[in-house]
Amino acid sequence: MDPSSSIFILVAALAGITLLFIFLYFVPVNLWITAQFANVRVGIGELIGMRIRKVPPSVIVNSLITATKAGLALTTNELETHYLAGGNVPNVIRALISADKANINLSFKQATAIDLAGRDVFEAVQISVNPKVINTPSVAAVAADGIQLIAKARVTVRANIAQLVGGAGEETILARVGEGIVTSIGSSVNHKTVLENPDKISKLVLQRGLDAGTAFEILSIDIADIDVGTNIGAKLQIDQASADLKVAEAKAEERRAMAVALEQEMKAKSVEMRAKVIQAEAEVPKALAEAFRNGNLGVMDYYRMENIKADTTMRDSIASSDKDSKDSGSGKNEKK
C-alpha cells in the first residue's frame, strides 16, 4: 500500500472519530433515549439548544424525569430558565417533591424565588416538616432587686414558607428572644420568683410575637438553664459610696488647703503688724528727744516714766513666777 494513502486513511479515521465525539456531545442520544423511556418528551433539537446555551442537558433532563415520576407538571423551559438564572435545579425539584408528599403548599414559582434568594429551599421544607431547635447564647439580665440572672433558652421553630423570601433569619430570632428574656427578668420584682417559675419568662416572650416578619414560626421557647450572677445593685452602691468618699476627701482637702493658706496669710499679717510696732517703737526715742528740745518734757517727767516702766516690768515678772509655781503645784497633785 502506498504510504500516502495509508496516511490519508489514518487522518480520515481521526477526523471521523473527532466528528463522532462532537456529534455525541451536541446530540446526547443516550440522554434522549433515557428520557423517552421515562415518558418525558424531550426533542433532539431541545438538547442541542441546551448545549449551545451552555446548559448541561443531563441536569435538566434528569430533574425533569424525577419531577415527572413524582407527578409534578414541569417543562424543560422552566427548569432551563431557573438554571440560567443561577438556581439549583435538582435542589428545587427535591424541595417540591418533599412539599408535595408532606401536603405543604409550595409552587414552583415560590421554590425558585426562595432558591434564588440564597436560601436552601429543600432545608426549609425539611424544617417545615421537622421543626428545628435553636439554642440561644447565655443572656444576662438584672431583676428589680439588683441580682443578675444568666439564662439559656431553646427555641423550637418551624419554617414559614410564605415568609422565606424577604423574611429575617435565625439571628433575628435569637436577638428578639434575648431581648424578651432581658425584659421579662428586668420586670420581675425579685429574682427568686424567676428562679421558682422560669416558665413565666417563656409565656411573656411568646406573647410578644417575636416571629413577626421572620422566615420562621416560633412553636415554643423553653428555658434550659438559669444561673445567679453577681449582685449588680450592691456593686453599684459600693461604687457610688466610693465615688462619694472620693468627693468628700477632695472637698476636705480643699478646705484644709484653704485653712493653711489663711493661716499663712494671718502669720504674714502678724509679722507685718509686728514690723509696724517695731517701727513705731523706733520713733519713740526721736519723739522724746524732740520733746526735750522743745521743752515739752522735763527730766523729772522722764524719770517718773522710767520708774513706771520698771515697776510694770517687776509686776509682770512676779505675776509670771506665781503662775509658774501654781502650775507646778497642780502637776504634783495630779501625780499623787
Secondary structure, 3 states (H helix, E strand, C coil): CCHHHHHHHHHHHHHHHHHHHHHHHHCCHHHHHHHHHCCCCCCHHHHHHHHHCCCCHHHHHHHHHHHHHCCCCCCHHHHHHHHHCCCCHHHHHHHHHHHHHCCCCCCHHHHHHHHHCCCCHHHHHHHHHCCEEEECCCEEEECCCCEEEEEEEEEEEEECHHHCCCCECHHHHHHHHHHHHHHHHHCCCCHHHHHHCCHHHHHHHHCCCCCCCECEEEEEEEEEEEEEEEEHHHHHHHHHHHHHHHHHHHHHHHHHHHHHHHHHHHHHHHHHHHHHHHHHHHHHHHHHHHHHHHCCCCHHHHHHHHHHHHHHHHHHHHHHHHHHHHHHHHHHHHHC
